[in-house]
Amino acid sequence: MPGPSRDHDWISAFLDACAAEQGAARNTQLAYGRDLKDVVAWMAGKDLAFQTLTREEVEAYLVRCDAEGLSQATRARRLSAIRQIYRFAFEEGWREDNPAIEIRGPGRAKRLPDTLTEDEVDRLLDGARAHGRTVADRQRNACLMEILYATGMRVSELVSLPVAAARGDPRMLLVVGKGGKERMVPLSPPAREALAEWLVIRDAQFEARAAKAGRTTPPPPEARFLFPSRGKQGYLTRHGFYLLIKEFAVAAGIPPSRVTPHTLRHAFATHLLAHGADLRSIQTLLGHADVATTEIYTHVLDARLADLVLNHHPLADKSGD
């Protein structure tokens, strides 16, 4: 059975299947959509289509991406998107082959993740506690950062936490990660304390709103979330938190360019490893599907130890004599 006649219909059907069958996160769907629309734009200029695209033509598209100066990571991601849509097309019976399956990808440039020292994290936490126009803002900021550093969550997992998961002074939180996979992450005593204090303030805010509106009024949609917002999603957005953490960095005297929500995830893993945690445990806490992804943190630690020896060992020859 041939596929849809319009290439954009291929993309729509593929993204719908990703959402329904694979539980792909919205950001993943958006990335697939952007990459595949670029392929469609390139095909349109050459009178090509998904229905008839050949391996040689896919390779020609990747050559064009390389000529445009796109990074290895971007080119690898685009090839992955092409492979995935043709895998879907094969399963649907739209194509009898996958023209991208045997194409060797450009790989990814190996780059150690940026991280922070333990002292820098302490300063960042202090900056969060002091930042905000109101007591509620400051307590929410403290809770966000304490939980992020205590658990190593992805930012999307953090901001969308349901308030129900935080009730009853939990020692652990249930997190729904990529692909809808669940995992348990433990909370440190400072994180539990910050969480308890934030819940008191958060609940008081909703009780005041309910009293003002009338008790018969149903709770607003954002009442379901630990970090509510009146925006479309009902909770603090990833972008909103990204901007906040830059402000915490300024307050902490750390260059904002060095600090993102993901930096705290890297710091969580690196500091655990430095204090004796094993890779398998860190893999579980981070929600990595493959321990090979977690192994990057051993290289971060090795680089730090090498720097320590070169700069502080009494026998290090700094003069070059």
MARKOLLUM-19864 format. One line per 4 residues: number of its first residue (from 0); for each residue x, y, z of C-alpha. Coordinates in nm, 3 decimals, decimal comma. Each point is the difference from the previous one (the first is absolute). Last residue first. Layout:
N
NUM = X/Y/Z  ... $
# end
This chain:
321
320 = 6,289/2,363/3,333  -0,370/0,020/-0,113  -0,080/0,247/0,278  -0,304/-0,183/0,127 $
316 = 0,182/-0,322/0,078  -0,246/-0,207/0,203  0,192/-0,155/0,291  -0,207/0,175/0,270 $
312 = -0,327/-0,117/-0,164  -0,241/0,292/-0,028  -0,045/0,098/-0,363  0,084/-0,313/-0,192 $
308 = -0,140/-0,233/0,265  -0,331/0,184/0,034  -0,037/0,032/-0,378  0,045/-0,376/-0,036 $
304 = -0,258/-0,061/0,273  -0,247/0,232/-0,172  0,048/-0,166/-0,338  -0,046/-0,345/0,155 $
300 = -0,323/0,117/0,168  -0,143/0,130/-0,327  0,110/-0,320/-0,173  -0,182/-0,209/0,262 $
296 = -0,304/0,219/-0,063  -0,014/-0,108/-0,365  -0,071/-0,352/0,127  -0,365/0,088/0,055 $
292 = -0,084/-0,017/-0,370  0,174/-0,338/-0,021  -0,228/-0,117/0,282  -0,284/-0,009/-0,251 $
288 = -0,364/0,098/0,059  0,102/0,293/0,218  -0,260/0,087/0,266  0,236/0,222/0,197 $
284 = -0,051/-0,194/0,325  0,033/-0,336/-0,172  0,319/0,097/-0,183  0,142/0,142/0,324 $
280 = -0,060/-0,334/0,171  0,161/-0,190/-0,288  0,298/0,236/-0,004  0,095/-0,058/0,363 $
276 = -0,012/0,271/0,267  0,334/0,074/0,170  -0,001/0,369/0,087  0,142/0,111/-0,335 $
272 = -0,269/-0,200/-0,178  -0,275/0,177/0,193  0,164/0,337/-0,073  0,014/-0,072/-0,373 $
268 = -0,361/-0,119/-0,019  -0,152/0,295/0,188  0,230/0,247/-0,177  -0,116/-0,129/-0,340 $
264 = -0,364/0,043/0,101  0,083/0,346/0,134  0,155/0,092/-0,336  -0,323/-0,118/-0,167 $
260 = -0,191/0,284/0,168  0,250/0,241/-0,157  0,307/0,170/0,146  0,334/0,074/-0,161 $
256 = -0,124/0,287/-0,218  -0,143/0,162/0,313  0,355/0,066/0,128  -0,009/-0,084/0,373 $
252 = -0,023/0,277/0,262  -0,281/-0,176/0,185  -0,258/0,272/-0,074  0,099/-0,014/-0,367 $
248 = -0,040/-0,378/0,004  -0,344/0,027/0,163  -0,105/0,235/-0,282  0,112/-0,255/-0,259 $
244 = -0,199/-0,261/0,192  -0,312/0,210/-0,038  0,031/0,035/-0,376  0,025/-0,377/-0,044 $
240 = -0,293/-0,042/0,240  -0,222/0,209/-0,223  0,124/-0,181/-0,310  -0,085/-0,337/0,150 $
236 = -0,345/0,132/0,084  -0,145/0,036/0,349  -0,324/-0,197/0,015  -0,353/0,018/-0,137 $
232 = 0,103/-0,070/-0,357  -0,177/0,304/-0,146  0,129/0,245/0,259  -0,153/0,060/0,343 $
228 = 0,301/-0,162/0,162  0,032/-0,272/0,259  0,322/-0,147/0,141  -0,129/-0,310/0,181 $
224 = -0,267/-0,057/-0,263  -0,365/-0,102/0,021  -0,115/0,347/0,111  0,094/0,124/-0,348 $
220 = -0,333/-0,125/-0,136  -0,197/0,238/0,227  -0,186/-0,145/0,302  -0,378/-0,027/-0,045 $
216 = -0,203/0,300/0,123  -0,246/-0,102/0,271  0,226/0,143/0,271  -0,033/0,354/-0,127 $
212 = 0,242/0,201/-0,212  0,169/0,183/0,289  0,009/-0,306/0,222  0,137/-0,209/-0,287 $
208 = 0,274/0,253/-0,072  0,102/0,009/0,367  0,004/-0,380/0,013  0,213/-0,009/-0,314 $
204 = 0,258/0,237/0,150  0,000/-0,186/0,332  0,073/-0,324/-0,186  0,307/0,152/-0,167 $
200 = 0,133/0,149/0,323  -0,029/-0,323/0,200  0,121/-0,206/-0,296  0,312/0,220/-0,033 $
196 = 0,103/-0,064/0,361  -0,041/-0,376/-0,038  0,196/-0,003/-0,327  0,287/0,204/0,144 $
192 = 0,025/-0,241/0,293  -0,015/-0,305/-0,224  0,269/0,148/-0,225  0,225/0,077/0,298 $
188 = -0,049/-0,359/0,131  0,091/-0,150/-0,341  -0,277/-0,141/-0,218  0,027/-0,343/-0,161 $
184 = -0,093/-0,065/-0,365  -0,247/-0,266/-0,113  -0,041/-0,083/-0,368  -0,278/-0,003/-0,257 $
180 = 0,033/-0,031/-0,377  -0,251/0,210/-0,196  0,224/0,004/-0,306  0,241/0,234/0,172 $
176 = -0,058/0,042/0,373  -0,288/-0,029/0,245  0,143/0,061/0,347  -0,123/-0,156/0,325 $
172 = 0,154/0,190/0,289  0,180/-0,146/0,301  0,019/0,072/0,372  -0,348/0,148/-0,020 $
168 = -0,128/0,256/0,252  -0,367/-0,101/-0,046  -0,073/0,170/-0,333  0,261/0,051/-0,272 $
164 = -0,133/-0,239/-0,264  -0,349/0,152/0,030  0,147/0,339/-0,098  0,059/-0,130/-0,350 $
160 = 0,355/0,064/-0,125  -0,002/0,189/-0,331  0,287/0,238/0,083  0,231/-0,280/0,111 $
156 = -0,052/-0,254/-0,276  0,047/0,265/-0,270  0,319/0,114/0,176  0,149/-0,350/-0,008 $
152 = 0,037/-0,128/0,352  0,336/-0,026/0,175  -0,175/-0,087/0,327  0,150/0,213/0,278 $
148 = 0,123/0,274/-0,235  -0,339/0,049/-0,164  -0,191/-0,040/0,326  0,207/0,266/0,177 $
144 = -0,019/0,231/-0,301  -0,377/-0,007/-0,043  -0,064/0,019/0,375  0,224/0,304/0,043 $
140 = -0,172/0,175/-0,291  -0,344/-0,078/0,145  0,111/0,137/0,336  0,132/0,321/-0,155 $
136 = -0,313/0,054/-0,207  -0,226/-0,060/0,300  0,200/0,239/0,219  -0,051/0,265/-0,264 $
132 = 0,211/0,183/-0,261  0,229/-0,291/-0,069  0,361/-0,111/0,041  0,148/-0,068/0,344 $
128 = -0,063/-0,375/0,011  0,107/-0,034/-0,364  0,333/0,175/0,064  0,069/-0,225/0,298 $
124 = -0,059/-0,304/-0,220  0,237/0,144/-0,261  0,264/0,063/0,265  -0,026/-0,360/0,119 $
120 = 0,021/-0,119/-0,362  0,315/0,206/-0,050  0,158/-0,154/0,310  -0,083/-0,349/-0,125 $
116 = 0,174/0,078/-0,327  -0,208/0,050/-0,313  -0,051/-0,196/-0,322  0,033/0,032/-0,374 $
112 = -0,034/-0,329/-0,182  0,309/-0,148/-0,163  -0,017/0,015/-0,375  0,019/-0,292/-0,239 $
108 = -0,100/0,117/-0,346  -0,287/-0,211/-0,118  -0,010/-0,255/-0,275  -0,013/0,091/-0,368 $
104 = -0,253/-0,276/-0,065  0,062/-0,303/-0,214  -0,285/-0,054/-0,242  -0,132/-0,355/0,017 $
100 = -0,351/0,080/0,128  -0,055/0,318/-0,202  -0,184/-0,144/-0,300  -0,237/-0,199/0,223 $
96 = -0,175/-0,256/-0,219  -0,342/-0,129/-0,101  -0,158/0,343/0,038  -0,352/0,107/0,098 $
92 = -0,072/-0,329/0,176  -0,070/0,168/0,333  0,297/-0,174/0,163  0,222/0,107/-0,289 $
88 = -0,124/0,360/0,024  0,077/0,005/0,376  0,353/-0,122/-0,064  0,019/0,259/-0,275 $
84 = -0,095/0,276/0,243  0,256/-0,128/0,250  0,288/-0,022/-0,244  -0,063/0,354/-0,121 $
80 = -0,011/0,131/0,358  0,324/-0,183/0,082  0,170/0,155/-0,303  -0,110/0,340/0,123 $
76 = 0,136/-0,066/0,349  0,337/-0,114/-0,136  0,023/0,315/-0,213  -0,081/0,220/0,299 $
72 = 0,252/-0,178/0,225  0,273/0,019/-0,263  -0,054/0,374/-0,028  -0,155/0,169/-0,302 $
68 = 0,251/0,179/-0,221  -0,231/0,045/-0,299  0,219/-0,241/-0,196  -0,068/-0,267/0,264 $
64 = -0,376/0,046/-0,035  0,037/-0,022/-0,381  0,196/-0,323/0,037  -0,282/-0,130/0,220 $
60 = -0,253/0,076/-0,273  0,217/-0,178/-0,257  0,015/-0,304/0,230  -0,380/-0,005/0,013 $
56 = -0,002/0,023/-0,379  0,241/-0,294/-0,033  -0,216/-0,207/0,235  -0,305/0,066/-0,214 $
52 = -0,306/0,222/0,051  -0,311/-0,132/-0,177  -0,286/0,040/0,250  0,186/0,263/0,205 $
48 = -0,008/0,234/-0,300  0,234/0,158/-0,255  -0,049/0,289/-0,244  0,347/0,137/0,076 $
44 = -0,097/0,324/0,175  -0,287/-0,174/0,177  0,241/-0,264/0,133  0,203/0,265/0,187 $
40 = -0,313/0,152/0,157  -0,123/-0,349/0,094  0,333/-0,080/0,168  -0,020/0,325/0,198 $
36 = -0,354/-0,094/0,101  0,140/-0,331/0,125  0,246/0,171/0,232  -0,253/0,241/0,146 $
32 = -0,261/-0,272/0,055  0,244/-0,240/0,165  0,109/0,278/0,237  -0,362/0,091/0,080 $
28 = -0,081/-0,363/0,072  0,297/-0,029/0,234  -0,104/0,319/0,181  -0,354/-0,137/0,039 $
24 = 0,133/-0,314/0,167  -0,036/-0,325/-0,190  -0,249/-0,241/0,153  0,104/-0,262/-0,254 $
20 = -0,343/-0,104/-0,124  -0,221/0,307/0,018  0,246/0,288/-0,020  0,234/-0,166/-0,248 $
16 = -0,298/-0,118/-0,207  -0,136/0,355/-0,022  0,347/0,119/-0,102  0,015/-0,256/-0,282 $
12 = -0,348/0,085/-0,126  0,081/0,371/-0,006  0,335/-0,055/-0,170  -0,146/-0,219/-0,274 $
8 = -0,278/0,257/-0,046  0,270/0,265/-0,055  0,134/-0,213/-0,287  -0,332/0,016/-0,185 $
4 = -0,110/-0,305/-0,201  -0,063/-0,208/0,310  0,168/-0,341/0,008  -0,036/-0,274/-0,254 $
0 = -0,158/-0,331/0,106 $
# end
